[in-house]
Amino acid sequence: MGCCCSSTDLARPIPQPKSLQLLGSQSPTRRSGFIKVTSRNILDYYEIVKEIGVGGFGTVFEVRDKRSGLRRAMKEIPKDNLDEAKFQKMIEEVELVKNMDHPNIMRIYEVIETSRFYYVITELLDGGELFEKLTKQRRFTEKQAAKYLRDIMSALNYCHKQGIVHRDIKPENLVFEFPDDNSNLKVIDFAISHKINQEEKITVINGTLWYMAPEILIDHTYDEKCDIWSAGVILFIMLSGSPPFMGETEAEIISNIKNHYPKLNSQIWFFMTEECKDLLRRMLTINPKERLTAEEVLAHPWINMWERHGIAEVPISKDVLTHLNHFHSHSKLSKSIMLYISYQLFTKKEEQSLTEIFKSIDKNGDGLLSREELIEGYKHLGMSAQVDVDEIMKNCDLDNSGTISFSEFLIAASQWKSIFKKNQLRHAFDEYDSSKDGKLSLDELKKQFPEILDTEWKKLFEEADENRDGQISFEELKNYLLSTIK
């Protein structure tokens, strides 16, 4: 495995590096609070399975987390390859992605530093790039293309509402979670993404020419609408098998992007629906002010038409909405541990159906469930008379944002009485037990959960410390957690 397996380098004890302190810590009541930033021996925690590619900063490996057995991707970034600008860009990308919480955006789990490398641990997406699927299949049916576009636009809608412009939406940066045809499609590679304020414009030219919006080439000022253009180009390619703006030279391609509308009058477009062609024209409008937003694309009749024909493969589940209705935990510790387990330790299988149900309820595709969307979900199943949606929002909206995030949904919709009896709780306990003595002291817990007040810790220990020895054993923790949920 080359330098990746240099045990001398990996085992050397490294003090907490000042550089990684640029990655701000978050409260464990938010998902990003469980993305660990540490200096440790990488081979103590991860087994290298195989090399799977070379990215912009370094080599990417498939690894197995020795603690949980879960498969991950690990990007190994040599420090020698990073000047100050590249290092800052790496930090910005990690900071950006670790705060995202959306089913169509790749997750990041951990950042590790040794004397020679940075290691970024992310979820493993092994379904291949959209580019590879296009190369094999040439073009897709409207139903297939609508499903993939919905995934792309849902991620972009989430990003744009947070002021994040991706700037490099292309088939190589869209990766399937699984190899099968119904797989979730995820956006990756936020290396050149940029966070902007309302009305702010970007003036630096970045991106890939085939997918570059005309305003970037015309006056070099642009905003999030450049991502809509790129997604429109991808939709055109998915349906026709070729880009909308061709040319024998770079100058000719640029001229066509700046001056021409996509041609939808060739024979291949004769069989496409008018709704499809209308959406393409409105996504590939030269004037960005007239171009659709991500939310408008998701509300377009073409997307709605194919949603009615089943591009949302998993129907809303009555059992899942019943779990939401019954979810309640009065304990901050319990909620934080649920968040840690659901983010770091859920298997793909455990999460897959819940992900699709979340997307079915999330009608505007912004990656958040509003009160109105919940009401519609319950109405759809004829359950509206049995539920108090305001009470559900109060219990499930853990960060009091007014909406239910993807991670909050996973927590509220899961069967915790069963999960707390599985090995995942043991893995979480071992992670918190820094002294490795099989007990959790107050200091260890305070270090993991600094947002919990001293008065709350006193009450918690009164309830959880059954033998009154001042520490909490694994069985005591399990019993306490089971007592805090309905």
Secondary structure, DSSP 8 states (H G I E B T S, - for coil): -GGGG-HHHHHS-----TGGGGS----TTSGGGGSEEE---HHHHEEEEEEEEE-SSSEEEEEEETTT--EEEEEEEEGGG--HHHHHHHHHHHHHHHT---TTB--EEEEEE-SSEEEEEEE---S-BHHHHHHHHSS--HHHHHHHHHHHHHHHHHHHHTTEE-----GGGEEESSSSTT--EEE---TT-EE--TT--B-S--S-GGG--HHHHHTS-B-THHHHHHHHHHHHHHHHSS-SS--SSHHHHHHHHHH------SGGGGGS-HHHHHHHHHHS-SSTTTS--HHHHHTSHHHHHHHHTTSS-S---HHHHHHHHH--B--HHHHHHHHHHHHHT--HHHHHHHHHHHHHH-TT-SSEE-HHHHHHHHHHTT-GGG--HHHHHHHH-TT-SSSEEHHHHHHHHS-HHHHTTSHHHHHHHHHH-TT-SSEE-HHHHHHH-TTS-HHHHHHHHHHH-TT-SSSEEHHHHHHHHHHHB-
